[in-house]
Amino acid sequence: MPKLIVYACPVGQLAEQLDVYFAQSRVACGPNAAHQYMPHCTLTGFFEDTTSSIPAYADGLARSRQQHWRSQPHPPIVITGLTFRENWHGLELSSAWLQQWMGDFDRTVTAPTGSAPLRLKSWLHLSLAYGFDHTHHTTLQELAQTLIDPQSPVEWELRLYERHADGTWTCHQRLSI
C-alpha cells in the first residue's frame, strides 16, 4: 500500500536559501538524515492506504482548506527561530491556524480503506540537519547562520505526498497556503 504524508513546503526566497544550504552542507559534511527529504514541515505522520483512496485525501484537504481560507492569518506560518541543538538543527514554526485546518481534515476525511487514524503533528518545524556526526555541529550551524535568513519572504504550499519504496516521491496535491 502507498505510504502517504502531508507536508507544508516553503516556496520563494527562503526555499532557495534552503536549497543552497542543503547542497553546501552535503558537500561540507556529507549527507545527514535531513537530506533524505525536501525542505518541509511535517503535518501528519506517514499513513498507508490504497492508491484508489488518494483522491479522497486530496478532496478532504481541499474541502478543509475552503472552510479555513477566510480565517487565514498573515503570515499563515510564523518562523519563530533558528534553533541549534546538539542533535537537531532547524527552523521552529508556529501556526495554530494550520493545526486547526489539519484537525478539521482529520475529522472530515473519508477514505474507507484507511488502515489507521491520521497522526497529526503538534511540533511544527523544518529540519535542517539531524542524524549528523557531532563533529559537524559547528560547521552546520555556521552554514545555516550564513545562508538562511528566517525573515526572508516565503510562501507555503500544503502538499500530499506519496513516498515510494525506492525513496522517490510523488506529489498528489499542492494547495497554496
N, C-alpha and C positions, 0 to 999 in steps of 0.2 A: 504494500500500500504506500502511496506517496506520503512523504514527510513534509508537512506544511508549517508555516510560521508567518506572523505578521510583524513587520518592522516599520519604523519611521526612519526614512533615509534623508540625509541632507542633500540639497542641490544648491548650486550657486557658488559664491566665493569661498565660503567655509569648506564646501565639499572639495573644491580644487586644492585648498591648502591641505586637507586631509589626504588627498591622493599623493601629493608631494611628500608629505610626512611618511606615509606607508612605504613609498618607494625608497626614500632615503634611509629609513630605519631598517629596512630589509638589507640594504647594501652595507650599512654601518655595523649592524649587529646580527644579521641573519634573521630568518623568519621566527616569529613567535605566534602564539595561538590566535591573536587578533588578525593576522594576515590570512586566515582561512575564510574570512567573511568580508563583505563590502562594509564600508562605514554605515553604522545603523544604531538605532535604539530598539531593543527588543521589547515588544508589547505583549506577546504571548510566548509560551514555551512551544516547542515543536509538538505538533499533533498529527495523527495519522487518520486518513480517510481514503475512500475510493476516489479514483480520478473523476468519476461521474458526479461526485459531490462538490468538487471545486467551484462550479458556478454558484452553488448555494452559499458558500462562504463569501464569494465575491459580491453577490447580491446583498447578503447581510451587512457587509461592510458599507456598501453604497447606501442602503436604507438607513443605517445608523448615522452615517455622515449627514444625510438630509435632515435628520432630527436635530443634530448638534451644530449645523452650519451657522445658524443665526447667532448662536451664543459664543462663537469662537472669539477668544481674546486675541489681541495683537501684542506681542508675538504669541503664536499658539503654543510654542515650546520655548521655555526660558533656559538659557545656559547659565547655570549658577556658579560654575567654576571649573577650572582645570586642576585636576587632582593627581597627585603622585604618591601612591602608597608603595610599600616595599614590593608587592607582587601584582599591582594593578595601576595602570595609568589611564586616565580618560577624562571625558567631559561629563560633569554632573548636570543633569537636566531636571526640569520641573514642569509639569503640566497637569493640573487637576482636571482641566477640560478634556484632554486626550484620554486620561484614565476613565473619566465618565463615559466617553464615547466607546472605549473598549468594553466597559462594563455593560453598556447597552447592547453592543454587538454580541457579547457572550450570552445575554439573556434572550436575545431575539433570533439568533441564527438558527436556521432549521436545516440541518444536514442529517438525514435519517440514518446514515450509516456510521456516524462518528463513534469511535471506539472509547473515548473518554472525554470528560468535560475539558474545556479550554483552561489553561493555567495562565491567568493574567499576571503580568509583572508589575510589582509595586516600586522597584528601584529603577528609575529612568536614568539611563546613562549611555554614553557612546564610548566603547573601549578603544583605546589607542594601542595598548600593549598589555599582555598578561601571558603567563607561562614562559617568561623570558629568563635567561641566565641572570642572576642577581648582580653579576659584574657589569651588566649593561644598563643598570638602573639610571646612573647619572647621564650617560650618553643619550639614552632615550628621552630623559627628562629635558635635557638641553635642546635636543632636536625639536621636541614639542613646543617648548617655550619660544624657540626661534621661528618656527614655521607656522604655528597655529595661533591665530588671534580669535579668542572666543567671542569677541564683539563684532566679528565680521558679518556682513549681510548673509543671511541664509534663508532659504525656503525649505519646506519639508514635504515629502511625499509619503503617504501611507502605502505600503506595498505588501501584497500577498505573494509569498514565495513558496516554491517547492524545491527542496534540496534532494538531489539525486544521489544514489549510492556512490557514484564516481566523483562526488564533490562539486559537480556543476549545479547551476541554479536555473530555474525558470521563474520569471516574474509573471504571475497570472493577472495581476491588477495593480494599477497605480492611481492613487487619488491625491490630488493636491490638498494640502492642509492649509 
